[in-house]
Amino acid sequence: MALTVCKYMELKAGKSTKKIIKLLKSITDAKILNKITGKEIIMRQELPEEIKQL
């Protein structure tokens, strides 16, 4: 099943599985916890256009 999904992604994106994984791993999040209110804030970097197209 995983091989089928990988092949499908390669065909749709026109990129290798290795390149797709490398792009997706570059997405980073930061979680900040306000200890007074207990509220958690999640900050995500702006996604490059190449990742948005995937």
C-alpha positions in Angstrom: 0.0 0.0 0.0 2.8 2.4 0.9 4.5 1.8 -2.4 1.3 2.6 -4.3 0.8 5.8 -2.4 4.4 6.8 -3.0 4.1 6.1 -6.7 0.9 8.1 -6.9 2.5 11.1 -5.2 5.5 10.9 -7.6 3.2 10.9 -10.6 1.0 13.7 -9.4 3.8 15.9 -8.1 6.4 15.1 -10.8 9.0 14.8 -8.0 10.7 11.8 -6.4 9.5 10.4 -3.1 12.8 11.4 -1.6 12.3 15.0 -2.7 8.7 15.1 -1.4 9.7 13.7 2.0 12.6 16.3 2.2 10.2 19.1 1.4 7.6 18.0 4.0 10.2 17.5 6.7 11.3 21.1 6.3 8.0 22.4 7.7 8.5 23.5 11.3 6.2 24.4 14.1 6.8 26.2 17.4 4.6 25.6 20.4 4.6 28.3 23.1 2.9 27.7 26.4 1.7 30.6 28.5 2.3 29.3 32.0 0.0 32.0 33.5 -3.1 31.3 31.4 -2.2 27.7 30.3 -2.9 28.7 26.7 -0.8 27.1 24.0 0.1 29.0 20.9 1.3 27.2 17.8 3.3 29.1 15.3 4.0 27.7 11.8 6.5 29.0 9.3 5.2 30.4 6.0 5.0 27.5 3.5 7.2 27.8 0.4 5.2 27.8 -2.9 6.8 24.4 -3.8 5.2 22.8 -0.8 1.8 24.5 -1.4 1.7 22.9 -4.8 2.1 19.4 -3.4 
